[in-house]
Amino acid sequence: MKTLLIICFTAFSFSGMSQSFQIKERPDKKQVDILFNNRLLTSYCYYDSVRKPILYPVNTIEGVTITRGYPISPRAGERTDHPHHTGIWMNFESVNGLDFWNNSTAIPTEKRNLYGTIVHQKIINSKADKNKAGLTIVASWLRPDHKTLISEQTSFIFTVKDSSFFIDRKTILTAVDTTVLFKDAKDGLLAIRVARELEMPSKDVSSFVDNKGNITKMDSMDNTNVTGMYHSSEGLKGDSVWGTRSKWVTLTGKENGQNIEIAMIDHPLNTNYPTYWHARGYGLFAANPLGEKVFSKGDKQTNLTLQKGQSVTFRYRIIIHSGVPLNDLRMNKYAAEFADDK
């Protein structure tokens, strides 16, 4: 009877706990931690080595990390390709001829003049309460001469609903002192690199070449516990999702014995809605509205030009869900709710 009372009391105490967000700024670590019930959901990180601000790691409410660890904190068994694929990030392959996407510490010194860097400048707002946390930052898209090409203001809204962790991102990009051209290219715009277990099983050996000639080889790997599967709002699955347009895409799989689902939702006010999906089986999951020439096999092209002082806004919602998979009805409901958020 005593044991039963202890168990009942513990369960009652846990269910009665107040749920709340916390934001912990850690400038010495160059990161801002987002916690829910004292458990880390993600951190906004602006490490010098990454060449852009990122959300890393990204966890489920229960604490399962759904992002790849490499190259920041490698884990046994994961791929070690594409060192610029870190956490959740936003940048692009061709901006006035500069490659912001592929930049990393792996780039040889003699080639760094071909790449751009995004540098965190300041936090202009942070607020946390019971059910929501908000963080607004300013960053600069820098040329190799360290002059600012684009000023970025990004607002993150973090919420928890049932067994889902929501990340809403609104990014305003402003051309600073000259015309800026986002030239139609494959690599962009909002992306996440997922944990090995959430990749799609594959035994293929591939080599990938970026637009500067750098080669990344993808070796075949053990597919034990690799369970990922893409699904789009248009009913496509697996590798068929790549290069197609849809208002949302989900990636489902199992990790640490839990059913995990990552959903990305486009917004109707974004350029070239609904977006194209650069969704790769090896774990890159990206929405790219500016890669139309590649994805349409040359039929169409989307080049985005900003005149000096002109801005463009991009809005996206990411859902990190655990438990029973989200069906199409629920996903369409989430997409409709997000569309109403202007």
SVG drawing of the C-alpha trace seen along z (x, -y; Angstrom):
<svg xmlns="http://www.w3.org/2000/svg" viewBox="-9 -51 54 55">
<polyline fill="none" stroke="black" stroke-width="0.4" points="0.0,0.0 2.8,-2.4 4.4,-1.8 1.1,-2.4 0.7,-5.7 4.2,-6.8 3.5,-6.0 0.1,-7.8 1.6,-10.8 4.5,-11.0 2.1,-10.7 -0.2,-13.4 2.8,-15.7 4.1,-15.4 0.7,-16.0 0.2,-19.0 3.6,-20.6 3.3,-23.9 4.6,-23.7 6.6,-26.6 9.3,-27.8 12.7,-29.3 15.2,-31.2 18.8,-31.2 21.3,-33.5 24.8,-32.1 27.0,-34.7 30.2,-32.9 29.1,-29.9 27.6,-31.9 24.2,-30.3 20.8,-30.9 19.0,-27.8 15.3,-27.2 14.0,-25.0 10.6,-23.6 10.0,-22.2 13.8,-22.6 14.5,-20.3 16.4,-21.6 14.4,-21.7 17.0,-23.6 19.6,-26.3 20.1,-29.2 23.8,-29.0 26.2,-31.5 29.5,-29.6 32.3,-31.1 33.1,-27.6 29.6,-27.1 29.6,-30.2 25.9,-30.9 23.5,-31.0 21.7,-27.6 19.3,-25.9 21.2,-23.0 20.6,-20.4 16.8,-20.0 15.0,-17.7 11.6,-16.2 9.7,-17.1 10.9,-13.8 14.5,-14.7 15.3,-12.6 17.7,-14.5 16.5,-14.5 19.4,-16.5 22.7,-15.0 25.6,-15.6 28.4,-15.9 30.5,-18.1 29.8,-19.8 29.4,-16.8 29.7,-13.6 27.9,-10.4 28.9,-6.8 27.4,-5.5 26.4,-8.8 27.6,-10.1 30.4,-12.6 29.5,-14.2 28.6,-17.8 30.1,-19.6 27.9,-22.6 24.7,-20.6 24.3,-21.6 21.0,-21.7 18.4,-23.9 19.6,-26.8 18.7,-29.3 21.0,-30.5 21.5,-30.1 24.0,-28.8 24.2,-31.8 23.8,-35.4 25.6,-37.9 27.8,-35.0 28.8,-34.1 28.0,-30.7 26.6,-31.0 25.2,-27.4 28.4,-25.4 30.6,-27.5 32.3,-25.7 35.7,-25.2 36.4,-22.5 36.7,-25.2 40.4,-25.6 41.9,-29.1 42.5,-29.8 38.8,-29.4 37.3,-31.3 36.9,-34.4 34.1,-32.5 31.9,-32.1 29.7,-34.3 29.3,-34.1 26.3,-35.0 27.3,-36.6 25.1,-37.0 24.9,-40.7 22.6,-40.9 19.4,-39.8 16.7,-42.4 14.0,-40.6 13.5,-37.4 10.5,-36.4 9.3,-33.2 6.1,-32.3 4.0,-29.3 3.2,-28.1 5.4,-30.1 8.9,-31.5 10.0,-34.2 13.5,-35.2 14.3,-37.9 17.8,-38.4 19.8,-40.5 22.5,-39.0 24.6,-40.1 25.3,-38.3 28.9,-39.2 31.0,-39.3 34.6,-38.0 35.7,-41.6 33.6,-41.6 31.1,-44.2 27.4,-43.6 25.5,-42.5 22.2,-41.6 20.8,-42.6 18.7,-39.8 16.1,-40.0 14.7,-36.7 12.0,-36.0 11.5,-32.6 8.3,-31.5 8.6,-28.3 5.4,-26.5 4.5,-23.1 1.1,-21.5 0.3,-18.0 3.3,-15.9 4.6,-18.4 7.3,-21.1 6.5,-23.9 9.2,-26.3 7.8,-29.2 10.5,-31.2 10.0,-34.6 13.1,-36.0 13.3,-39.5 16.3,-39.9 17.2,-43.5 19.7,-44.5 22.0,-47.0 24.1,-48.9 23.7,-47.3 21.3,-45.2 21.2,-41.6 20.5,-38.7 19.5,-35.3 20.2,-33.3 18.2,-30.2 20.2,-27.3 19.6,-23.9 21.0,-24.4 18.7,-26.5 16.8,-27.8 15.5,-26.5 17.0,-23.2 17.5,-20.6 20.0,-17.7 18.5,-14.8 19.9,-12.0 21.0,-8.8 18.0,-6.9 15.7,-9.3 17.4,-9.0 15.9,-6.8 17.6,-3.3 20.0,-3.2 23.0,-1.2 24.0,-3.6 27.5,-5.1 27.3,-8.6 29.5,-11.7 28.1,-15.2 29.9,-18.2 29.1,-21.8 29.1,-24.7 32.8,-25.4 34.0,-21.9 34.3,-20.5 33.5,-16.7 31.8,-14.9 31.7,-11.1 28.8,-9.3 29.8,-5.7 27.4,-2.9 26.5,-2.3 24.7,0.2 21.0,-0.5 20.2,1.1 17.6,-1.1 17.4,-3.5 13.7,-4.1 13.0,-7.5 10.2,-8.1 9.1,-11.3 5.5,-12.1 4.2,-15.3 0.8,-17.0 0.5,-15.9 0.6,-12.2 4.2,-11.5 6.5,-9.3 10.2,-8.7 12.6,-9.8 9.7,-10.9 9.2,-14.0 12.6,-15.5 12.2,-18.3 8.4,-18.5 6.1,-21.3 3.8,-21.0 2.6,-23.1 4.1,-20.7 6.3,-17.6 6.8,-15.2 9.6,-12.8 8.7,-9.9 10.8,-7.3 11.8,-5.6 14.6,-6.8 15.4,-5.5 12.3,-3.3 10.0,-6.3 7.9,-7.2 9.3,-10.6 7.9,-12.9 9.4,-16.1 7.1,-18.4 7.9,-21.5 5.2,-23.8 5.5,-26.5 3.6,-29.8 1.3,-31.2 3.0,-34.6 6.4,-33.2 8.0,-33.7 7.1,-31.0 4.6,-29.2 4.2,-26.2 7.9,-25.6 10.0,-23.0 11.5,-20.3 15.2,-19.5 14.5,-16.4 17.3,-13.8 17.2,-10.3 20.6,-10.7 19.1,-13.2 19.0,-16.7 15.4,-18.0 15.0,-21.4 12.5,-23.8 13.8,-25.8 11.5,-28.1 14.5,-29.5 15.7,-26.2 13.1,-26.0 15.4,-25.6 17.0,-22.5 13.8,-21.0 11.8,-21.6 14.7,-20.3 15.1,-23.7 11.4,-24.4 11.2,-27.4 13.5,-29.6 13.1,-31.8 15.7,-34.6 14.9,-36.9 16.3,-40.4 16.3,-42.9 17.2,-46.5 19.2,-48.5 17.0,-48.9 14.4,-46.4 13.3,-43.5 11.9,-40.0 10.2,-37.9 10.2,-34.2 8.0,-32.3 8.2,-28.6 6.8,-26.3 8.6,-23.2 7.0,-20.6 8.9,-18.1 6.4,-15.4 6.5,-12.2 3.9,-9.4 1.1,-8.5 2.0,-10.0 0.3,-13.1 -2.3,-12.3 -3.0,-14.4 -6.1,-15.9 -4.1,-17.1 -1.3,-18.4 -3.7,-20.3 -5.2,-21.9 -1.7,-23.0 -1.0,-24.4 -4.3,-26.3 -3.6,-27.7 -0.1,-28.8 -1.5,-30.4 -3.7,-32.6 -0.6,-33.9 0.5,-37.0"/>
</svg>
